[in-house]
């Protein structure tokens, strides 16, 4: 198998059957040794973070499969920290789609004149460009359409499926008395043109709180998967 | 008459009949002595800039009046550098609505991964919050609605009227062989609930080019109004 991409938190290999293998690493995004799902740099390495992220991803992707929500997921090997997925191309050079239930992070930094920290938001969806150099700028439906990244119809589809997936994760977390504040996803298009969720759903993609206390990604995996 | 607001480029007074008087100043926005319509600081003072801005504003507002596009404009006194306007309240704490025909300025700084400098844009409209502290962040239709600043219907109305006004300015400039690259507007709601263009339309609100050369605000006023 051939390494085709070295990412911040995972590497991607092409398999001989045309599918892809994602290798989850123990690096997590953050700054100055503090985890931050919105950061563009690897902040720290945590023993077991890759495997924990994969376990939670497998958990959520299998729930989504049952619900008929399309993802690139085929199978996972926890021991090897790898996930086999269908090939999919990203929109433009990659987008992040964020769903927010509370005003925190970059939302608050931008709209703090109108929102208080932690204020409830009604599954607010926004899209940012994956562009480290320009600090992942937010981009509107009109701009995505005009720049040929995503049509207006695809935007609406993406917004709908984002709300469904985020709602599913929120419900699952609520079963363990955990509140989802925000979560980010990546999407792609499969060879037959379907829009599917790609990448992962783990602690590194979301801000989760229990009784007002932030839960670290590794801790979240424990809370969610322990019987 | 009572001073009610001291702005970067103009002061606002309340008149006894309930209307407002805008006093245009000779200060223009920019940084380090260089004019920049997108800047939040007063960069320089140019003798006659206030009167020149008012002359051009009067010119455009009277054209808009003929076209039946609603503005807050009542009358102007060039000698005194004042404009009498209908009272109007801004959306939230003030928005800027930008219409772009070329990829320059903050658009290029945000979306330079997908756009080349000067690339034509199809009357692309975007909204930013007036918030100096947070560098006037762009905000989406959904966020404006959710934060109670502007409903989705009002957003559509604002986008339509912005395209009409920008199109009118573009046409007028084209008559003098001048290209409009981008322009920013402010809107408000009058007491009877109508959305109207407020503030001004002058060189300080737009980037205009002649044969590929940028035209300074004072120069633009001369080109546009000289017979």
HADDOCK unambig.tbl for C-alpha pairs under 7 A between the chains (distance, minus, plus):
assign (segid A and resid 110 and name CA) (segid B and resid 134 and name CA) 6.33 0.50 0.50
assign (segid A and resid 110 and name CA) (segid B and resid 137 and name CA) 5.87 0.50 0.50
assign (segid A and resid 114 and name CA) (segid B and resid 147 and name CA) 6.68 0.50 0.50
assign (segid A and resid 134 and name CA) (segid B and resid 110 and name CA) 6.31 0.50 0.50
assign (segid A and resid 137 and name CA) (segid B and resid 110 and name CA) 5.88 0.50 0.50
assign (segid A and resid 140 and name CA) (segid B and resid 140 and name CA) 5.87 0.50 0.50
assign (segid A and resid 147 and name CA) (segid B and resid 114 and name CA) 6.69 0.50 0.50
